[in-house]
Every structure is written in structure tokens, then in C-alpha cells.
Amino acid sequence: MTPPLWRQGQVEPWGDAERVLSVGVALGAITPRTRAALHSVYVEGRSSTAAGVHLGASAAAVRQRCSQGVRALRAIAPELLDELAG
């Protein structure tokens, strides 16, 4: 099995994550609040508790936004790829 491109040093995962989140908002798949939760947890590496403190939300709300956001981004994966390929 071939390792992901970021493990091969061909892409920068955090820059790509920023782009995915921005395109997700632009396409209307996620809200800015969901983007903030995803960024805080997946890019900045915060726990749901720490992200909640940072965002002024409960840890449960952060987990829910992240779960819904990941599902929403997965649902539009083909459109995301088209936009990112540009």
C-alpha cells in the first residue's frame, strides 16, 4: 500500500487542511463555526475541552460540530477535489 502523499513529503497537510476548510465554507458544506471547531481540533491539535474554552462552547458542542463537519466534507469530497485541483 502506498503511503499518503503528505507522508511522502509531496504535500503540506496543514496548509491543505486550511484550504479544505475554506473551500468547505465557500461551498456551503460547513459553517464558519464548524470550520473554527475543525481547525481548533484537527489543525491546532486541541482537545474538545480546550477547543471549547477557546471557542466559547462546550466540549460536547465541539465534538458534535466536528462530527457533523467531517461528515459534511466527506459528502462533498468530489467537489472539494475539483476546487482544490483548481
Chimera marker file (.cmm) of the C-alpha trace (Angstrom):
<marker_set name="trace">
<marker id="1" x="0.000" y="0.000" z="0.000" r="1" g="1" b="0" radius="0.5"/>
<marker id="2" x="1.330" y="3.424" z="-0.958" r="1" g="1" b="0" radius="0.5"/>
<marker id="3" x="1.566" y="5.892" z="1.951" r="1" g="1" b="0" radius="0.5"/>
<marker id="4" x="-0.471" y="9.124" z="1.780" r="1" g="1" b="0" radius="0.5"/>
<marker id="5" x="1.096" y="11.951" z="-0.210" r="1" g="1" b="0" radius="0.5"/>
<marker id="6" x="1.771" y="14.005" z="2.919" r="1" g="1" b="0" radius="0.5"/>
<marker id="7" x="3.851" y="11.155" z="4.344" r="1" g="1" b="0" radius="0.5"/>
<marker id="8" x="5.835" y="11.116" z="1.123" r="1" g="1" b="0" radius="0.5"/>
<marker id="9" x="6.611" y="14.820" z="1.588" r="1" g="1" b="0" radius="0.5"/>
<marker id="10" x="4.630" y="15.782" z="-1.515" r="1" g="1" b="0" radius="0.5"/>
<marker id="11" x="2.048" y="17.982" z="0.198" r="1" g="1" b="0" radius="0.5"/>
<marker id="12" x="1.900" y="20.047" z="3.358" r="1" g="1" b="0" radius="0.5"/>
<marker id="13" x="-1.011" y="18.611" z="5.377" r="1" g="1" b="0" radius="0.5"/>
<marker id="14" x="-1.791" y="21.670" z="7.497" r="1" g="1" b="0" radius="0.5"/>
<marker id="15" x="-1.858" y="24.032" z="4.534" r="1" g="1" b="0" radius="0.5"/>
<marker id="16" x="-4.081" y="21.566" z="2.726" r="1" g="1" b="0" radius="0.5"/>
<marker id="17" x="-6.348" y="21.336" z="5.779" r="1" g="1" b="0" radius="0.5"/>
<marker id="18" x="-6.718" y="25.132" z="5.767" r="1" g="1" b="0" radius="0.5"/>
<marker id="19" x="-7.689" y="25.030" z="2.095" r="1" g="1" b="0" radius="0.5"/>
<marker id="20" x="-10.163" y="22.172" z="2.587" r="1" g="1" b="0" radius="0.5"/>
<marker id="21" x="-11.863" y="24.034" z="5.425" r="1" g="1" b="0" radius="0.5"/>
<marker id="22" x="-12.007" y="27.300" z="3.481" r="1" g="1" b="0" radius="0.5"/>
<marker id="23" x="-13.406" y="25.598" z="0.385" r="1" g="1" b="0" radius="0.5"/>
<marker id="24" x="-15.893" y="23.711" z="2.568" r="1" g="1" b="0" radius="0.5"/>
<marker id="25" x="-17.224" y="27.032" z="3.859" r="1" g="1" b="0" radius="0.5"/>
<marker id="26" x="-17.216" y="28.579" z="0.364" r="1" g="1" b="0" radius="0.5"/>
<marker id="27" x="-19.236" y="25.639" z="-0.987" r="1" g="1" b="0" radius="0.5"/>
<marker id="28" x="-21.687" y="25.933" z="1.897" r="1" g="1" b="0" radius="0.5"/>
<marker id="29" x="-20.949" y="22.477" z="3.281" r="1" g="1" b="0" radius="0.5"/>
<marker id="30" x="-19.832" y="23.754" z="6.687" r="1" g="1" b="0" radius="0.5"/>
<marker id="31" x="-20.488" y="26.916" z="8.646" r="1" g="1" b="0" radius="0.5"/>
<marker id="32" x="-17.756" y="29.252" z="9.868" r="1" g="1" b="0" radius="0.5"/>
<marker id="33" x="-18.417" y="27.989" z="13.424" r="1" g="1" b="0" radius="0.5"/>
<marker id="34" x="-17.932" y="24.399" z="12.301" r="1" g="1" b="0" radius="0.5"/>
<marker id="35" x="-14.788" y="25.441" z="10.431" r="1" g="1" b="0" radius="0.5"/>
<marker id="36" x="-13.448" y="27.014" z="13.630" r="1" g="1" b="0" radius="0.5"/>
<marker id="37" x="-14.118" y="23.833" z="15.613" r="1" g="1" b="0" radius="0.5"/>
<marker id="38" x="-12.481" y="21.617" z="12.973" r="1" g="1" b="0" radius="0.5"/>
<marker id="39" x="-9.486" y="23.950" z="12.760" r="1" g="1" b="0" radius="0.5"/>
<marker id="40" x="-9.063" y="24.100" z="16.514" r="1" g="1" b="0" radius="0.5"/>
<marker id="41" x="-9.184" y="20.311" z="16.926" r="1" g="1" b="0" radius="0.5"/>
<marker id="42" x="-7.594" y="18.947" z="13.747" r="1" g="1" b="0" radius="0.5"/>
<marker id="43" x="-5.128" y="21.680" z="12.787" r="1" g="1" b="0" radius="0.5"/>
<marker id="44" x="-4.197" y="23.184" z="16.142" r="1" g="1" b="0" radius="0.5"/>
<marker id="45" x="-4.427" y="19.845" z="17.964" r="1" g="1" b="0" radius="0.5"/>
<marker id="46" x="-6.625" y="20.972" z="20.823" r="1" g="1" b="0" radius="0.5"/>
<marker id="47" x="-8.792" y="18.603" z="22.806" r="1" g="1" b="0" radius="0.5"/>
<marker id="48" x="-12.533" y="19.169" z="22.586" r="1" g="1" b="0" radius="0.5"/>
<marker id="49" x="-12.389" y="20.682" z="26.073" r="1" g="1" b="0" radius="0.5"/>
<marker id="50" x="-9.577" y="23.101" z="25.169" r="1" g="1" b="0" radius="0.5"/>
<marker id="51" x="-11.230" y="23.934" z="21.848" r="1" g="1" b="0" radius="0.5"/>
<marker id="52" x="-14.487" y="24.616" z="23.684" r="1" g="1" b="0" radius="0.5"/>
<marker id="53" x="-12.775" y="27.047" z="26.043" r="1" g="1" b="0" radius="0.5"/>
<marker id="54" x="-11.096" y="28.744" z="23.074" r="1" g="1" b="0" radius="0.5"/>
<marker id="55" x="-14.341" y="28.950" z="21.083" r="1" g="1" b="0" radius="0.5"/>
<marker id="56" x="-16.723" y="29.674" z="23.957" r="1" g="1" b="0" radius="0.5"/>
<marker id="57" x="-18.601" y="26.398" z="23.545" r="1" g="1" b="0" radius="0.5"/>
<marker id="58" x="-18.946" y="23.183" z="25.490" r="1" g="1" b="0" radius="0.5"/>
<marker id="59" x="-16.716" y="20.215" z="24.731" r="1" g="1" b="0" radius="0.5"/>
<marker id="60" x="-19.820" y="18.297" z="23.617" r="1" g="1" b="0" radius="0.5"/>
<marker id="61" x="-20.722" y="21.066" z="21.153" r="1" g="1" b="0" radius="0.5"/>
<marker id="62" x="-17.206" y="20.979" z="19.712" r="1" g="1" b="0" radius="0.5"/>
<marker id="63" x="-17.366" y="17.199" z="19.281" r="1" g="1" b="0" radius="0.5"/>
<marker id="64" x="-20.772" y="17.473" z="17.622" r="1" g="1" b="0" radius="0.5"/>
<marker id="65" x="-19.624" y="20.230" z="15.228" r="1" g="1" b="0" radius="0.5"/>
<marker id="66" x="-16.511" y="18.247" z="14.319" r="1" g="1" b="0" radius="0.5"/>
<marker id="67" x="-18.504" y="15.081" z="13.704" r="1" g="1" b="0" radius="0.5"/>
<marker id="68" x="-21.063" y="16.863" z="11.553" r="1" g="1" b="0" radius="0.5"/>
<marker id="69" x="-18.363" y="18.841" z="9.753" r="1" g="1" b="0" radius="0.5"/>
<marker id="70" x="-16.322" y="15.785" z="8.824" r="1" g="1" b="0" radius="0.5"/>
<marker id="71" x="-19.454" y="14.057" z="7.505" r="1" g="1" b="0" radius="0.5"/>
<marker id="72" x="-20.422" y="17.148" z="5.508" r="1" g="1" b="0" radius="0.5"/>
<marker id="73" x="-16.941" y="17.438" z="3.974" r="1" g="1" b="0" radius="0.5"/>
<marker id="74" x="-16.904" y="13.739" z="3.141" r="1" g="1" b="0" radius="0.5"/>
<marker id="75" x="-20.259" y="14.128" z="1.387" r="1" g="1" b="0" radius="0.5"/>
<marker id="76" x="-18.830" y="16.768" z="-0.959" r="1" g="1" b="0" radius="0.5"/>
<marker id="77" x="-15.429" y="15.140" z="-1.454" r="1" g="1" b="0" radius="0.5"/>
<marker id="78" x="-15.655" y="15.137" z="-5.288" r="1" g="1" b="0" radius="0.5"/>
<marker id="79" x="-16.480" y="18.864" z="-5.358" r="1" g="1" b="0" radius="0.5"/>
<marker id="80" x="-13.696" y="19.571" z="-2.860" r="1" g="1" b="0" radius="0.5"/>
<marker id="81" x="-11.197" y="17.741" z="-5.043" r="1" g="1" b="0" radius="0.5"/>
<marker id="82" x="-12.301" y="19.677" z="-8.113" r="1" g="1" b="0" radius="0.5"/>
<marker id="83" x="-11.938" y="23.001" z="-6.283" r="1" g="1" b="0" radius="0.5"/>
<marker id="84" x="-8.587" y="22.094" z="-4.731" r="1" g="1" b="0" radius="0.5"/>
<marker id="85" x="-7.197" y="20.867" z="-8.052" r="1" g="1" b="0" radius="0.5"/>
<marker id="86" x="-8.214" y="24.196" z="-9.387" r="1" g="1" b="0" radius="0.5"/>
<link id1="1" id2="2" r="1" g="1" b="0" radius="0.2"/>
<link id1="2" id2="3" r="1" g="1" b="0" radius="0.2"/>
<link id1="3" id2="4" r="1" g="1" b="0" radius="0.2"/>
<link id1="4" id2="5" r="1" g="1" b="0" radius="0.2"/>
<link id1="5" id2="6" r="1" g="1" b="0" radius="0.2"/>
<link id1="6" id2="7" r="1" g="1" b="0" radius="0.2"/>
<link id1="7" id2="8" r="1" g="1" b="0" radius="0.2"/>
<link id1="8" id2="9" r="1" g="1" b="0" radius="0.2"/>
<link id1="9" id2="10" r="1" g="1" b="0" radius="0.2"/>
<link id1="10" id2="11" r="1" g="1" b="0" radius="0.2"/>
<link id1="11" id2="12" r="1" g="1" b="0" radius="0.2"/>
<link id1="12" id2="13" r="1" g="1" b="0" radius="0.2"/>
<link id1="13" id2="14" r="1" g="1" b="0" radius="0.2"/>
<link id1="14" id2="15" r="1" g="1" b="0" radius="0.2"/>
<link id1="15" id2="16" r="1" g="1" b="0" radius="0.2"/>
<link id1="16" id2="17" r="1" g="1" b="0" radius="0.2"/>
<link id1="17" id2="18" r="1" g="1" b="0" radius="0.2"/>
<link id1="18" id2="19" r="1" g="1" b="0" radius="0.2"/>
<link id1="19" id2="20" r="1" g="1" b="0" radius="0.2"/>
<link id1="20" id2="21" r="1" g="1" b="0" radius="0.2"/>
<link id1="21" id2="22" r="1" g="1" b="0" radius="0.2"/>
<link id1="22" id2="23" r="1" g="1" b="0" radius="0.2"/>
<link id1="23" id2="24" r="1" g="1" b="0" radius="0.2"/>
<link id1="24" id2="25" r="1" g="1" b="0" radius="0.2"/>
<link id1="25" id2="26" r="1" g="1" b="0" radius="0.2"/>
<link id1="26" id2="27" r="1" g="1" b="0" radius="0.2"/>
<link id1="27" id2="28" r="1" g="1" b="0" radius="0.2"/>
<link id1="28" id2="29" r="1" g="1" b="0" radius="0.2"/>
<link id1="29" id2="30" r="1" g="1" b="0" radius="0.2"/>
<link id1="30" id2="31" r="1" g="1" b="0" radius="0.2"/>
<link id1="31" id2="32" r="1" g="1" b="0" radius="0.2"/>
<link id1="32" id2="33" r="1" g="1" b="0" radius="0.2"/>
<link id1="33" id2="34" r="1" g="1" b="0" radius="0.2"/>
<link id1="34" id2="35" r="1" g="1" b="0" radius="0.2"/>
<link id1="35" id2="36" r="1" g="1" b="0" radius="0.2"/>
<link id1="36" id2="37" r="1" g="1" b="0" radius="0.2"/>
<link id1="37" id2="38" r="1" g="1" b="0" radius="0.2"/>
<link id1="38" id2="39" r="1" g="1" b="0" radius="0.2"/>
<link id1="39" id2="40" r="1" g="1" b="0" radius="0.2"/>
<link id1="40" id2="41" r="1" g="1" b="0" radius="0.2"/>
<link id1="41" id2="42" r="1" g="1" b="0" radius="0.2"/>
<link id1="42" id2="43" r="1" g="1" b="0" radius="0.2"/>
<link id1="43" id2="44" r="1" g="1" b="0" radius="0.2"/>
<link id1="44" id2="45" r="1" g="1" b="0" radius="0.2"/>
<link id1="45" id2="46" r="1" g="1" b="0" radius="0.2"/>
<link id1="46" id2="47" r="1" g="1" b="0" radius="0.2"/>
<link id1="47" id2="48" r="1" g="1" b="0" radius="0.2"/>
<link id1="48" id2="49" r="1" g="1" b="0" radius="0.2"/>
<link id1="49" id2="50" r="1" g="1" b="0" radius="0.2"/>
<link id1="50" id2="51" r="1" g="1" b="0" radius="0.2"/>
<link id1="51" id2="52" r="1" g="1" b="0" radius="0.2"/>
<link id1="52" id2="53" r="1" g="1" b="0" radius="0.2"/>
<link id1="53" id2="54" r="1" g="1" b="0" radius="0.2"/>
<link id1="54" id2="55" r="1" g="1" b="0" radius="0.2"/>
<link id1="55" id2="56" r="1" g="1" b="0" radius="0.2"/>
<link id1="56" id2="57" r="1" g="1" b="0" radius="0.2"/>
<link id1="57" id2="58" r="1" g="1" b="0" radius="0.2"/>
<link id1="58" id2="59" r="1" g="1" b="0" radius="0.2"/>
<link id1="59" id2="60" r="1" g="1" b="0" radius="0.2"/>
<link id1="60" id2="61" r="1" g="1" b="0" radius="0.2"/>
<link id1="61" id2="62" r="1" g="1" b="0" radius="0.2"/>
<link id1="62" id2="63" r="1" g="1" b="0" radius="0.2"/>
<link id1="63" id2="64" r="1" g="1" b="0" radius="0.2"/>
<link id1="64" id2="65" r="1" g="1" b="0" radius="0.2"/>
<link id1="65" id2="66" r="1" g="1" b="0" radius="0.2"/>
<link id1="66" id2="67" r="1" g="1" b="0" radius="0.2"/>
<link id1="67" id2="68" r="1" g="1" b="0" radius="0.2"/>
<link id1="68" id2="69" r="1" g="1" b="0" radius="0.2"/>
<link id1="69" id2="70" r="1" g="1" b="0" radius="0.2"/>
<link id1="70" id2="71" r="1" g="1" b="0" radius="0.2"/>
<link id1="71" id2="72" r="1" g="1" b="0" radius="0.2"/>
<link id1="72" id2="73" r="1" g="1" b="0" radius="0.2"/>
<link id1="73" id2="74" r="1" g="1" b="0" radius="0.2"/>
<link id1="74" id2="75" r="1" g="1" b="0" radius="0.2"/>
<link id1="75" id2="76" r="1" g="1" b="0" radius="0.2"/>
<link id1="76" id2="77" r="1" g="1" b="0" radius="0.2"/>
<link id1="77" id2="78" r="1" g="1" b="0" radius="0.2"/>
<link id1="78" id2="79" r="1" g="1" b="0" radius="0.2"/>
<link id1="79" id2="80" r="1" g="1" b="0" radius="0.2"/>
<link id1="80" id2="81" r="1" g="1" b="0" radius="0.2"/>
<link id1="81" id2="82" r="1" g="1" b="0" radius="0.2"/>
<link id1="82" id2="83" r="1" g="1" b="0" radius="0.2"/>
<link id1="83" id2="84" r="1" g="1" b="0" radius="0.2"/>
<link id1="84" id2="85" r="1" g="1" b="0" radius="0.2"/>
<link id1="85" id2="86" r="1" g="1" b="0" radius="0.2"/>
</marker_set>
